[in-house]
Amino acid sequence: MQQYQMKDVVNALIYNLKEASEVNHHIFFKYVEQVCTKNNDYYILGDLQLVADTLKKHDWKELVDVIALFDYKAALQLDVLLLGD
């Protein structure tokens, strides 16, 4: 996945989480589930360094906690990458 695609995914996640409606929160968790699924075209966990760099750039490290709901091993590696700098 290219950096601009990762940015689009992160922006969509941020938007749907920050919106107050229950529908947006449902969309958020469904979207995270999809991007954490290996067979998905927008699978983000294949390049954890890019995910970590994007989360740092947007100052949204809290997404790691949500990713842990779907792939705890990837979340642990993201924590290490985010703490490493």
NORPEGI-V295805 format. One record per residue. N is the residue number from 0. OMEGA is omega in degrees with one decimal (none if undefined). NEAR is the number of other ideal C-beta (glycine too) atoms within 8 Angstrom. Layout:
n;omega;near
N;OMEGA;NEAR
N;OMEGA;NEAR
This chain:
n;omega;near
0;179.9;10
1;-177.4;5
2;179.8;8
3;177.0;6
4;178.4;9
5;178.8;14
6;178.8;11
7;178.8;8
8;-178.8;12
9;179.0;13
10;178.2;9
11;178.5;9
12;179.6;13
13;-178.5;10
14;-176.2;9
15;176.9;12
16;-176.2;9
17;176.9;5
18;-171.3;8
19;-172.5;3
20;178.0;6
21;179.0;5
22;179.1;6
23;177.8;12
24;176.3;11
25;178.0;8
26;179.6;9
27;-176.5;11
28;177.1;9
29;179.9;8
30;177.7;11
31;178.3;14
32;-179.0;9
33;-177.3;9
34;175.3;13
35;179.2;12
36;-173.4;9
37;-176.9;6
38;-177.8;4
39;177.8;8
40;-178.5;3
41;177.8;9
42;-175.0;12
43;-172.3;12
44;177.0;12
45;179.3;7
46;-175.1;9
47;178.0;11
48;178.1;7
49;176.1;11
50;-179.6;12
51;179.5;11
52;180.0;9
53;178.8;12
54;176.6;15
55;-176.7;10
56;-178.8;7
57;179.5;10
58;-178.1;6
59;-177.1;8
60;-180.0;8
61;179.3;6
62;179.2;11
63;179.0;12
64;178.8;8
65;177.7;10
66;180.0;14
67;177.1;10
68;-175.2;6
69;179.5;9
70;-174.4;9
71;179.3;6
72;177.3;6
73;178.9;11
74;177.2;12
75;178.5;9
76;176.6;9
77;176.8;14
78;180.0;9
79;180.0;8
80;-179.7;10
81;179.3;12
82;-175.3;6
83;-177.5;5
84;none;4
